[in-house]
Amino acid sequence: SSSDNAASLVTVSATSRVVFNDCTFERYPMSSGDYVSIASGGTAQFFGCNFIGTQTAGFVVNNAAAVPLNVYISGSYNTTGRLHNNCTIISELL
């Protein structure tokens, strides 16, 4: 990503299947994009991940599909004040 993290930190394509385990995603305060963008058809699971930073726009995990069962978030820590979009949250500390 660029020096100011203007775009998503991670983009998951429509054909990708990804597991994030104990990852830390951090954004600069002036950023407005999503932390993680998932194209419709892609799947992702987040276990024990940390989402850090503050911003006024964008989602933390943005699933473009209207099916939240494609993306699971479990045992993660979200200090961003931002929401996830179309995700199944099993447990998350805020």
N, C-alpha and C positions, 0 to 999 in steps of 0.2 A: 504494500500500500504506500501511498505518498507520505511525505513527512508530516502532513497534518491529518492523516487518516481520513480523508474526505470520503473515500469509497468504503465499502464493506471490508472488514479485516479478512474475512474468509467468504468465499462463494462456493456453494455446493451445486454442481450441475444437475440437470434433470435425470441423468443416468447414474449418478453417484450414490454409493451407500457408504456412510462414514460413521465412525465411532470416535468421539472425543473423550479422552479419559484424563482427568486431573490437568486440564489445560487452563491457562489464564489468558483472558481476552481483555485488553485495556485500550481505551480510547482517550484522545485529548478532549478537553472540555469544549473546544470550538467545533468538534465534529458533528455532523448531522446525519451521516449514513448509519446503516445497521451494523451491528457487531458481526453477525453471521447472516448471510442471505442464502436461502435454499430455494432453488428453482422448482417449479411444479414437477413432481415426479421423483425428485431426489428424496433421500431419507437420511436422517441423522439422529444419533443418540449422544447425549451429553451426560457424563457421570463424573461427579465431583469437580466440576469446572467452576472457575471464578470469573465473573463479569464485573469489571472495575471501570470507574470513570463516571463523569457527569456530562450530560448534554441535553439539549432542549428539543431534539427531534430524532426520529428514527426508532426502530425496534432493537431489542437486544438480539433475539433470534427471530428472523422473519421468514416464515414458511409461506411461499407464494401459493401453495396448494390450499384449497379450502378443507383439506382433510388433516386434522391435527394428529391423527394416529401415525403419520409419517415421521414425526419429530417428537422425541421423548427427552425430558430434562429431569434428572434425578440426582439428589444429593448435591446440588450446586448452590453457589452463593452469588447473589445479585445485589450489588450496592449502587447500581446505576440510577435507580429511580424511574427507569423505563420499563415498558412491558414487552412480553413476547407476543408474537402473532401466529395464530393457528398452530399451537404446540400443546402437547400433553405434558403437564407438569406433575410429576409424581411427588417430589419434595424439593423445596428450595428455600434457603434462608434469605431474607431481605434485609 
